[in-house]
């Protein structure tokens, strides 16, 4: 599963999703438009830290979203890099984990 997770195809698909979403920057201030170059430059280090379990996401940027009733909703915005990582980590688990549950349930 780790090989599929860290594959080039999965990385590019996740990168496309993040770029298409055009989210806001996190605490690092890096805009989405710089993510592709950042990943190309830092991919080996990032991949190694995920593989060996030392990857740690950055703190999220806290934003208050006003509600129509006068209250606020708290929102945590991850860094663009962490958002990309969530995207490619989640894409594999979304397709792999449910199949395991289905297989166990039928057994």
Order of alpha helices (4+ residues) and beta strands (2+ residues): alpha-alpha-alpha-beta-beta-alpha
